Amino acid sequence: MTAATRTQAMLAARAQASRDKRQRALAAIQALEAAGIPVTATAVATAAGVSTWLAYADGVREHVQAARRRQAEHGHAPGPAAPPTRGEPVTQASLRTDLAVARDEIRRLRAERDKLRARLRLQLGAEIEGPGRAELIARVASLETASRQLAAERDARAAEASHAQRRIRELEDELTAAREGLRRVIRQASR
């Protein structure tokens, strides 16, 4: 069996398991509604033996909401009823776990809220304390003027440097000629 075949087989098995869980969730919704038990995401998840997340997932959530509407129309107000179990009683450990998960979620949401508040505070402060449009336009204009002046000065310095380089070459040529002339004079004087 090749790696691609194994991957395809695993993907197919995963897809089938997902379909089975969704079917169990939909069957649990029907069973809860038929029994007159309030249909909630937790009740559906417990009855179907799936995660609560699945009860909120697209394709299942709509059925839960529809069942709740039907129950409300028929006078069965969905209230806090104990979810049906599949022969497994709710234990203190499971309740503690649910509470810990809820507390973690609350902690995460509070941290996210605080972070968003801080960002909003900074943004509003920047809007209040920030310079006005006219001030920014004046500042940009002065920076452009300074930039043009600096560019002109740079060009003038470049021209001066170029002139100085030419003058240096001329002087070096004159010095070389003077040295050559001096050597000739010394050679003729030594003969």
VOPAPA-451677 format. One line per 5 residues: number of its first residue (from 1); their letters; for each residue x, y, z of N, C-alpha, C. Coordinates in nm, 2 decimals, decimal comma, m for minus. Example, Ala and Ser with C-alpha at 12.3 -4.5 7.8 and 13.67 -1.06 7.14 Angstrom:
VOPAPA-451677
1) as) 1,32:m0,57:0,78:1,23:m0,45:0,78:1,32:m0,33:0,78; 1,28:m0,22:0,71:1,37:m0,11:0,71:1,29:0,00:0,79
This chain:
VOPAPA-451677
1) mtaat) 0,09:m0,12:0,00:0,00:0,00:0,00:0,09:0,12:0,00; 0,07:0,21:m0,09:0,15:0,33:m0,10:0,11:0,44:0,00; 0,19:0,54:0,02:0,16:0,64:0,11:0,03:0,72:0,07; 0,02:0,74:m0,06:m0,10:0,81:m0,11:m0,23:0,73:m0,09; m0,22:0,60:m0,10:m0,33:0,51:m0,08:m0,37:0,51:0,07
6) rtqam) m0,27:0,51:0,15:m0,29:0,51:0,30:m0,36:0,64:0,34; m0,31:0,75:0,28:m0,36:0,88:0,31:m0,51:0,89:0,27; m0,54:0,84:0,15:m0,68:0,84:0,10:m0,77:0,76:0,19; m0,71:0,64:0,23:m0,79:0,55:0,32:m0,82:0,62:0,45; m0,72:0,69:0,50:m0,74:0,76:0,63:m0,84:0,87:0,62
11) laara) m0,83:0,95:0,51:m0,92:1,06:0,48:m1,06:1,01:0,47; m1,08:0,89:0,40:m1,21:0,84:0,38:m1,27:0,79:0,51; m1,19:0,73:0,59:m1,23:0,68:0,73:m1,27:0,80:0,81; m1,19:0,91:0,81:m1,22:1,03:0,88:m1,35:1,09:0,84; m1,38:1,10:0,71:m1,50:1,15:0,65:m1,62:1,07:0,69
16) qasrd) m1,60:0,93:0,69:m1,71:0,84:0,73:m1,74:0,86:0,88; m1,64:0,87:0,97:m1,66:0,90:1,11:m1,73:1,03:1,13; m1,70:1,13:1,06:m1,77:1,26:1,07:m1,91:1,25:1,03; m1,94:1,18:0,92:m2,08:1,16:0,88:m2,16:1,08:0,98; m2,10:0,98:1,04:m2,16:0,90:1,15:m2,20:0,98:1,27
21) krqra) m2,10:1,07:1,31:m2,13:1,15:1,42:m2,24:1,25:1,40; m2,24:1,31:1,28:m2,35:1,40:1,24:m2,49:1,33:1,24; m2,49:1,20:1,19:m2,61:1,13:1,18:m2,66:1,10:1,32; m2,57:1,06:1,42:m2,61:1,04:1,55:m2,66:1,16:1,62; m2,60:1,28:1,59:m2,65:1,41:1,64:m2,79:1,44:1,59
26) laaiq) m2,81:1,42:1,46:m2,95:1,44:1,41:m3,05:1,35:1,47; m3,01:1,22:1,48:m3,10:1,13:1,55:m3,13:1,16:1,69; m3,03:1,22:1,76:m3,05:1,26:1,90:m3,15:1,38:1,91; m3,14:1,47:1,81:m3,23:1,58:1,81:m3,37:1,53:1,80; m3,39:1,44:1,70:m3,53:1,38:1,68:m3,58:1,31:1,81
31) aleaa) m3,49:1,23:1,87:m3,53:1,16:1,99:m3,56:1,25:2,10; m3,48:1,35:2,12:m3,51:1,45:2,23:m3,64:1,52:2,21; m3,66:1,56:2,08:m3,79:1,63:2,05:m3,91:1,54:2,07; m3,90:1,42:2,03:m4,01:1,32:2,04:m4,04:1,29:2,18; m3,94:1,29:2,27:m3,96:1,26:2,41:m4,00:1,39:2,49
36) gipvt) m4,00:1,50:2,42:m4,05:1,62:2,49:m3,94:1,68:2,58; m3,82:1,64:2,56:m3,70:1,69:2,64:m3,65:1,81:2,57; m3,62:1,92:2,64:m3,57:2,04:2,57:m3,44:2,01:2,49; m3,44:2,06:2,37:m3,33:2,04:2,28:m3,23:2,15:2,30; m3,11:2,11:2,35:m3,00:2,21:2,37:m2,88:2,14:2,31
41) atava) m2,78:2,23:2,28:m2,66:2,17:2,22:m2,59:2,07:2,32; m2,59:2,10:2,44:m2,54:2,01:2,54:m2,61:1,88:2,55; m2,75:1,89:2,55:m2,83:1,77:2,55:m2,81:1,68:2,43; m2,80:1,75:2,31:m2,77:1,67:2,18:m2,64:1,60:2,19; m2,54:1,68:2,23:m2,40:1,62:2,24:m2,39:1,50:2,33
46) taagv) m2,46:1,52:2,45:m2,46:1,41:2,54:m2,53:1,29:2,49; m2,65:1,31:2,44:m2,73:1,20:2,39:m2,66:1,13:2,27; m2,60:1,20:2,18:m2,53:1,14:2,07:m2,39:1,09:2,09; m2,34:1,13:2,21:m2,20:1,09:2,24:m2,10:1,16:2,15; m2,12:1,28:2,12:m2,03:1,36:2,04:m1,99:1,49:2,12
51) stwla) m1,90:1,56:2,07:m1,86:1,68:2,14:m1,96:1,79:2,12; m1,97:1,88:2,21:m2,06:2,00:2,21:m2,03:2,08:2,09; m1,91:2,09:2,05:m1,87:2,17:1,93:m1,95:2,12:1,81; m1,97:1,99:1,79:m2,04:1,94:1,68:m2,19:1,99:1,68; m2,25:2,01:1,80:m2,38:2,05:1,80:m2,39:2,20:1,76
56) yadgv) m2,28:2,27:1,76:m2,28:2,41:1,72:m2,23:2,42:1,57; m2,19:2,32:1,51:m2,13:2,32:1,38:m2,24:2,34:1,27; m2,20:2,40:1,16:m2,30:2,41:1,05:m2,35:2,27:1,01; m2,48:2,27:0,98:m2,54:2,14:0,94:m2,61:2,07:1,06; m2,57:2,10:1,18:m2,63:2,04:1,30:m2,70:2,15:1,37
61) rehvq) m2,63:2,27:1,38:m2,69:2,38:1,46:m2,83:2,42:1,41; m2,84:2,42:1,27:m2,97:2,46:1,22:m3,08:2,37:1,26; m3,05:2,24:1,27:m3,15:2,14:1,32:m3,18:2,16:1,46; m3,08:2,19:1,55:m3,11:2,22:1,69:m3,20:2,34:1,70; m3,17:2,45:1,63:m3,25:2,57:1,63:m3,39:2,54:1,58
66) aarrr) m3,41:2,46:1,48:m3,54:2,43:1,43:m3,62:2,35:1,53; m3,56:2,26:1,60:m3,62:2,18:1,70:m3,66:2,27:1,82; m3,58:2,36:1,85:m3,61:2,45:1,96:m3,73:2,54:1,93; m3,73:2,59:1,80:m3,85:2,67:1,76:m3,98:2,58:1,76; m3,97:2,46:1,71:m4,09:2,38:1,71:m4,14:2,35:1,86
71) qaehg) m4,04:2,33:1,95:m4,08:2,30:2,09:m4,14:2,43:2,15; m4,09:2,55:2,11:m4,15:2,67:2,16:m4,29:2,69:2,11; m4,31:2,66:1,98:m4,44:2,67:1,92:m4,54:2,58:1,99; m4,50:2,46:2,03:m4,59:2,37:2,09:m4,60:2,38:2,24; m4,54:2,48:2,30:m4,55:2,51:2,44:m4,45:2,43:2,52
76) hapgp) m4,35:2,37:2,46:m4,24:2,31:2,54:m4,12:2,41:2,54; m4,12:2,49:2,64:m4,02:2,59:2,65:m3,89:2,52:2,68; m3,78:2,54:2,60:m3,66:2,48:2,64:m3,60:2,54:2,76; m3,59:2,47:2,86:m3,53:2,52:2,99:m3,41:2,44:3,03; m3,37:2,47:3,15:m3,25:2,39:3,20:m3,29:2,26:3,25
81) aappt) m3,30:2,16:3,16:m3,33:2,02:3,20:m3,21:1,94:3,20; m3,21:1,84:3,27:m3,09:1,75:3,27:m3,08:1,68:3,14; m2,97:1,68:3,08:m2,96:1,62:2,95:m2,97:1,46:2,96; m3,03:1,40:2,86:m3,04:1,25:2,87:m2,90:1,19:2,86; m2,88:1,09:2,92:m2,75:1,02:2,91:m2,77:0,89:2,85
86) rgepv) m2,66:0,83:2,81:m2,66:0,70:2,74:m2,62:0,60:2,85; m2,68:0,60:2,96:m2,65:0,50:3,06:m2,54:0,55:3,15; m2,48:0,66:3,13:m2,37:0,71:3,21:m2,41:0,83:3,29; m2,41:0,82:3,42:m2,45:0,93:3,50:m2,35:1,05:3,50; m2,40:1,17:3,52:m2,31:1,28:3,53:m2,23:1,27:3,66
91) tqasl) m2,10:1,28:3,65:m2,02:1,27:3,77:m1,97:1,40:3,81; m1,92:1,41:3,93:m1,86:1,53:3,98:m1,74:1,57:3,90; m1,66:1,47:3,86:m1,54:1,50:3,78:m1,58:1,56:3,65; m1,68:1,51:3,58:m1,72:1,57:3,45:m1,77:1,71:3,47; m1,85:1,73:3,58:m1,90:1,87:3,61:m1,78:1,96:3,64
96) rtdla) m1,68:1,91:3,71:m1,57:2,00:3,74:m1,49:2,03:3,61; m1,48:1,93:3,52:m1,41:1,95:3,40:m1,49:2,05:3,31; m1,62:2,04:3,31:m1,70:2,14:3,23:m1,68:2,28:3,29; m1,68:2,29:3,42:m1,66:2,41:3,49:m1,52:2,47:3,46; m1,42:2,39:3,46:m1,28:2,43:3,43:m1,27:2,48:3,29
101) varde) m1,34:2,41:3,20:m1,34:2,45:3,06:m1,41:2,59:3,04; m1,52:2,60:3,11:m1,59:2,73:3,10:m1,51:2,84:3,16; m1,44:2,81:3,27:m1,36:2,92:3,33:m1,24:2,96:3,24; m1,18:2,86:3,18:m1,08:2,89:3,08:m1,13:2,98:2,97; m1,24:2,94:2,92:m1,30:3,02:2,81:m1,34:3,16:2,86
106) irrlr) m1,39:3,18:2,98:m1,42:3,31:3,03:m1,29:3,39:3,05; m1,19:3,32:3,10:m1,06:3,39:3,11:m1,00:3,44:2,98; m1,01:3,35:2,88:m0,96:3,38:2,74:m1,04:3,50:2,68; m1,18:3,49:2,70:m1,26:3,60:2,65:m1,23:3,73:2,72; m1,21:3,73:2,85:m1,18:3,85:2,92:m1,05:3,91:2,88
111) aerdk) m0,95:3,82:2,86:m0,82:3,87:2,81:m0,83:3,94:2,67; m0,91:3,87:2,58:m0,94:3,93:2,45:m1,01:4,06:2,46; m1,11:4,07:2,55:m1,18:4,19:2,57:m1,09:4,30:2,62; m1,00:4,27:2,71:m0,91:4,37:2,76:m0,81:4,42:2,65; m0,77:4,33:2,57:m0,68:4,36:2,46:m0,74:4,45:2,36
116) lrarl) m0,87:4,42:2,33:m0,94:4,50:2,24:m0,97:4,64:2,30; m1,00:4,65:2,42:m1,02:4,78:2,49:m0,90:4,86:2,49; m0,78:4,80:2,51:m0,66:4,87:2,51:m0,63:4,93:2,37; m0,65:4,85:2,27:m0,63:4,89:2,13:m0,73:5,01:2,10; m0,85:5,00:2,14:m0,95:5,10:2,11:m0,91:5,23:2,18
121) rlqlg) m0,86:5,22:2,31:m0,82:5,33:2,39:m0,70:5,40:2,32; m0,61:5,33:2,27:m0,49:5,38:2,20:m0,54:5,45:2,07; m0,63:5,39:1,99:m0,68:5,44:1,87:m0,75:5,57:1,89; m0,84:5,57:1,99:m0,91:5,70:2,02:m0,82:5,81:2,07; m0,72:5,77:2,15:m0,63:5,87:2,20:m0,55:5,93:2,08
126) aeieg) m0,51:5,85:1,99:m0,44:5,90:1,87:m0,52:5,99:1,79; m0,65:5,96:1,78:m0,74:6,05:1,70:m0,76:6,18:1,78; m0,77:6,18:1,91:m0,79:6,30:1,98:m0,66:6,39:1,98; m0,55:6,32:2,01:m0,42:6,40:2,03:m0,35:6,42:1,90; m0,39:6,35:1,79:m0,32:6,36:1,67:m0,33:6,50:1,60
131) pgrae) m0,23:6,54:1,52:m0,24:6,67:1,46:m0,35:6,68:1,36; m0,40:6,80:1,34:m0,51:6,82:1,24:m0,46:6,81:1,10; m0,55:6,81:1,00:m0,51:6,79:0,86:m0,43:6,91:0,81; m0,47:7,04:0,85:m0,40:7,16:0,80:m0,26:7,15:0,86; m0,24:7,11:0,98:m0,11:7,11:1,04:m0,02:7,00:0,97
136) liarv) m0,08:6,89:0,93:0,00:6,79:0,86:0,04:6,84:0,72; m0,05:6,91:0,65:m0,02:6,96:0,52:0,09:7,06:0,53; 0,09:7,15:0,63:0,19:7,25:0,65:0,32:7,18:0,68; 0,32:7,08:0,76:0,44:7,00:0,80:0,50:6,93:0,67; 0,42:6,87:0,59:0,46:6,81:0,47:0,53:6,91:0,37
141) aslet) 0,46:7,03:0,36:0,51:7,13:0,27:0,65:7,18:0,32; 0,67:7,20:0,45:0,80:7,24:0,50:0,90:7,13:0,48; 0,87:7,01:0,50:0,96:6,90:0,48:1,00:6,89:0,33; 0,91:6,92:0,24:0,94:6,92:0,09:1,04:7,03:0,06; 1,01:7,15:0,12:1,10:7,26:0,10:1,24:7,23:0,15
146) asrql) 1,25:7,18:0,27:1,38:7,14:0,33:1,45:7,04:0,24; 1,37:6,94:0,19:1,43:6,84:0,10:1,48:6,90:m0,03; 1,41:7,00:m0,09:1,46:7,06:m0,21:1,59:7,14:m0,18; 1,59:7,21:m0,07:1,71:7,29:m0,03:1,83:7,19:m0,01; 1,81:7,08:0,06:1,92:6,99:0,08:1,97:6,93:m0,05
151) aaerd) 1,87:6,90:m0,14:1,91:6,84:m0,27:1,99:6,95:m0,35; 1,95:7,08:m0,35:2,03:7,18:m0,42:2,17:7,19:m0,36; 2,18:7,19:m0,22:2,31:7,19:m0,16:2,40:7,07:m0,20; 2,34:6,96:m0,20:2,41:6,84:m0,24:2,46:6,85:m0,38; 2,38:6,90:m0,47:2,42:6,92:m0,61:2,54:7,02:m0,62
156) araae) 2,53:7,13:m0,54:2,63:7,23:m0,55:2,76:7,17:m0,49; 2,76:7,09:m0,39:2,87:7,03:m0,33:2,93:6,93:m0,43; 2,85:6,86:m0,50:2,89:6,76:m0,60:2,97:6,84:m0,72; 2,91:6,95:m0,76:2,98:7,03:m0,86:3,11:7,08:m0,81; 3,12:7,13:m0,69:3,25:7,17:m0,63:3,35:7,06:m0,63
161) ashaq) 3,30:6,94:m0,58:3,39:6,83:m0,58:3,44:6,79:m0,71; 3,36:6,79:m0,81:3,40:6,76:m0,95:3,50:6,86:m1,00; 3,48:6,99:m0,97:3,58:7,10:m1,01:3,71:7,07:m0,94; 3,70:7,04:m0,81:3,82:7,02:m0,73:3,90:6,90:m0,79; 3,83:6,79:m0,83:3,90:6,67:m0,88:3,97:6,71:m1,02
166) rrire) 3,90:6,79:m1,10:3,97:6,83:m1,22:4,10:6,92:m1,19; 4,08:7,00:m1,10:4,20:7,09:m1,06:4,31:7,00:m1,01; 4,28:6,90:m0,93:4,38:6,81:m0,87:4,45:6,74:m0,98; 4,38:6,69:m1,09:4,44:6,62:m1,20:4,53:6,72:m1,28; 4,49:6,84:m1,29:4,57:6,94:m1,36:4,70:6,97:m1,29
171) ledel) 4,69:6,98:m1,16:4,81:7,01:m1,07:4,90:6,89:m1,07; 4,84:6,77:m1,07:4,93:6,65:m1,07:5,00:6,64:m1,21; 4,93:6,68:m1,32:5,00:6,68:m1,45:5,11:6,78:m1,45; 5,09:6,90:m1,39:5,19:7,00:m1,39:5,31:6,95:m1,30; 5,28:6,89:m1,19:5,39:6,84:m1,10:5,47:6,73:m1,17
176) taare) 5,40:6,64:m1,24:5,47:6,54:m1,32:5,56:6,60:m1,42; 5,51:6,70:m1,49:5,59:6,77:m1,60:5,71:6,84:m1,53; 5,69:6,91:m1,42:5,80:6,98:m1,35:5,91:6,88:m1,30; 5,87:6,76:m1,25:5,96:6,66:m1,21:6,04:6,61:m1,33; 5,97:6,59:m1,44:6,04:6,54:m1,56:6,15:6,64:m1,60
181) glrrv) 6,10:6,77:m1,60:6,20:6,87:m1,64:6,31:6,88:m1,55; 6,29:6,87:m1,42:6,40:6,87:m1,32:6,50:6,76:m1,34; 6,45:6,64:m1,37:6,53:6,52:m1,40:6,62:6,55:m1,52; 6,57:6,61:m1,62:6,65:6,64:m1,74:6,76:6,73:m1,71; 6,72:6,84:m1,64:6,82:6,94:m1,60:6,93:6,87:m1,52
186) irqas) 6,90:6,79:m1,42:7,00:6,72:m1,34:7,08:6,63:m1,42; 7,03:6,55:m1,52:7,11:6,47:m1,61:7,20:6,55:m1,69; 7,16:6,66:m1,74:7,25:6,74:m1,83:7,36:6,81:m1,74; 7,33:6,84:m1,62:7,43:6,91:m1,54:7,53:6,80:m1,49; 7,49:6,68:m1,48:7,59:6,57:m1,43:7,67:6,52:m1,55
191) r) 7,66:6,55:m1,67:7,74:6,51:m1,78:7,86:6,59:m1,80
